[in-house]
Amino acid sequence: MATLRTGLVIAGAYADKVRRVLFAQLRDKVKSGEISNSEVARAAGELNRLLFDILVNRLNIDKGDVVRITVDYDIQDGTIQWVLDTLQVQAWKRMPDEDVANAVRSSLSQAEEIMSGAIEFQAEKLGSTDTGDIVYGIAYQGRRVGALLVTPIDEGKAVVRGAVSEPTPLVLKKTIIEYEGDLDEHIRNNITSIMGEAANAERREAEKIIREITALIEVEEEEYQLEEE
C-alpha cells in the first residue's frame, strides 16, 4: 500500500498536484510496465472528481483557499485502487473541522457513483466565426467550466475539440462526430457523451485550450465593434 500526499496546495491547483504526485510516485512502475500511463491518469482523474465534490460542492472552497489531501492506494493487476476510508482532507477556511469531516463522510457515501458515473455537462452556443466554426460554452452544475469548438465538414459530420477545467481537467482532441438533423441540437443533447471521449489532463493545459477557443469569439466581437464604429 502506498500513500498520496499533496502537501499544502491552493484549492485551485489541487487537481494538478494530485496528478503530478501520482505520476512521480509511480514513475518506476510505469517504466517497468507494471502499470500504464493511462491507468495513472485515469486514477488521478477519478480521485479528482471525488475531491471536487467534497471541496467545491459541499464545502464551497474558493480557489485561493488552502487544502491538504492524503489517501492510500493499492495496485492490483495493473489497476490503481483508492483506499477511500483513508481519505483525509484538510481545508484552511473559516469553518469548523466537523463541517469538513461531515462533507467528506457525505461524499464518501456516494463515492462509487461520483467517481464512476458520467459527468453531466451542458452546452450553450456562444457564437460563430467568419470561417464557419461554432463555439460552445460547457457548463457543469450551472458553472461555466469549459469550451467546445465545432467545425462542420460534411453533411452530417463535424470536427470537435475542447476542454473543461472542472470537476476534473479534461481535454478533447480533434474528433469527428456524426449527427442527424440540427447540429446545434445534437451538441446540446449529446455534450456529455462527446466529452466522454476526452482524456484527463493538467489544469493548465485545459485552461489554455479553453482560452484559445473562447478567444475566437472575442476576436469576432472586437472586429464587429470596430466595424460599427
SVG drawing of the C-alpha trace seen along z (x, -y; Angstrom):
<svg xmlns="http://www.w3.org/2000/svg" viewBox="-33 -55 45 64">
<polyline fill="none" stroke="black" stroke-width="0.4" points="0.0,0.0 1.2,-3.5 0.1,-6.9 -0.6,-10.0 0.1,-13.3 -0.4,-16.6 1.1,-18.7 -0.3,-22.2 -1.7,-23.4 -4.1,-26.2 -7.5,-24.7 -7.4,-25.9 -4.3,-23.7 -5.1,-20.5 -6.1,-18.6 -2.7,-19.2 -0.9,-18.4 -2.7,-15.0 -1.8,-14.1 1.8,-15.1 2.4,-13.4 0.8,-10.2 2.9,-10.1 6.0,-10.9 5.3,-8.1 4.6,-5.5 7.3,-6.6 9.4,-3.4 6.4,-1.1 5.4,-2.8 8.9,-2.3 8.9,1.4 5.5,1.9 3.8,2.9 1.3,0.1 0.4,-2.2 0.5,-5.9 -3.2,-5.9 -4.1,-4.0 -2.3,-6.6 -4.1,-9.4 -7.4,-7.6 -6.9,-7.1 -5.9,-10.7 -9.0,-11.9 -11.2,-9.6 -9.9,-10.9 -10.1,-14.5 -13.8,-14.1 -14.4,-12.9 -12.3,-15.8 -14.2,-18.3 -17.5,-17.1 -16.0,-17.4 -14.2,-20.8 -16.5,-22.7 -20.0,-21.2 -20.0,-20.5 -17.5,-22.9 -17.7,-25.8 -13.9,-26.1 -12.6,-29.0 -9.7,-28.6 -7.5,-30.8 -8.1,-28.7 -5.5,-26.1 -6.1,-22.4 -4.1,-19.2 -5.1,-15.8 -3.9,-12.4 -5.2,-9.0 -3.8,-5.4 -3.9,-3.3 -3.1,0.2 -2.1,1.6 -3.7,4.9 -3.2,6.4 -2.1,3.1 -5.0,1.2 -4.9,-1.6 -7.5,-1.2 -8.0,-4.0 -8.5,-3.0 -11.2,-5.6 -11.7,-5.0 -8.2,-6.5 -9.0,-9.7 -8.2,-12.8 -9.0,-16.3 -7.8,-19.4 -9.1,-22.8 -7.9,-26.2 -11.1,-28.2 -13.3,-29.8 -15.4,-26.8 -15.4,-24.2 -13.4,-20.9 -16.6,-19.0 -18.2,-20.6 -15.3,-19.4 -15.5,-15.9 -19.2,-15.8 -18.7,-16.8 -16.1,-14.0 -18.4,-11.4 -21.4,-12.6 -19.4,-12.5 -17.9,-9.1 -21.4,-7.6 -21.8,-8.3 -18.2,-7.8 -18.8,-5.0 -21.5,-6.9 -19.5,-10.1 -16.2,-8.5 -17.6,-6.2 -20.7,-7.9 -20.8,-10.1 -20.1,-13.8 -23.3,-15.6 -22.3,-18.6 -24.5,-21.3 -23.6,-23.2 -24.6,-26.7 -23.8,-28.2 -21.7,-31.3 -21.2,-32.3 -19.7,-31.6 -16.7,-32.7 -16.4,-34.0 -14.8,-30.7 -17.9,-28.7 -16.6,-27.4 -19.1,-27.3 -18.0,-27.9 -20.0,-26.5 -19.6,-27.1 -19.6,-24.0 -21.2,-24.1 -21.2,-21.8 -23.8,-22.2 -24.6,-25.7 -21.0,-26.8 -19.1,-27.6 -16.1,-25.2 -15.0,-24.8 -15.4,-25.4 -16.0,-23.3 -15.1,-24.2 -17.2,-22.7 -16.3,-22.7 -18.9,-21.3 -17.1,-19.4 -19.6,-17.4 -23.3,-16.7 -23.9,-15.1 -20.3,-15.3 -18.3,-17.8 -14.9,-18.0 -15.0,-18.9 -12.2,-19.8 -12.4,-21.3 -11.6,-21.2 -13.1,-21.5 -11.3,-22.5 -13.8,-21.0 -14.8,-18.7 -11.5,-17.2 -9.5,-18.7 -10.3,-17.0 -9.0,-17.7 -10.9,-16.5 -8.6,-16.4 -9.9,-16.7 -12.6,-14.1 -15.1,-13.6 -18.7,-13.2 -21.7,-12.2 -25.2,-13.7 -28.6,-13.8 -30.8,-16.8 -29.8,-20.1 -26.2,-20.3 -26.8,-22.7 -29.5,-20.5 -27.2,-17.5 -24.4,-19.2 -26.7,-20.3 -28.3,-16.9 -25.0,-14.9 -22.4,-17.1 -21.9,-14.6 -21.2,-11.7 -19.0,-13.9 -16.8,-15.0 -16.9,-11.3 -14.2,-10.8 -11.9,-13.4 -8.7,-12.4 -7.6,-13.5 -5.1,-16.4 -3.4,-19.0 -5.5,-22.0 -3.1,-24.5 -3.4,-22.6 -7.2,-22.5 -7.4,-26.2 -5.1,-27.1 -7.3,-25.3 -10.4,-27.0 -8.8,-30.4 -7.8,-29.7 -11.4,-28.6 -13.2,-31.5 -10.7,-34.0 -12.1,-33.2 -15.4,-34.7 -13.8,-37.6 -11.9,-38.5 -15.0,-38.3 -16.9,-40.6 -14.0,-43.1 -13.9,-43.2 -17.7,-43.7 -17.5,-46.6 -14.8,-48.3 -16.9,-48.0 -19.8,-49.6 -17.7,-52.5"/>
</svg>
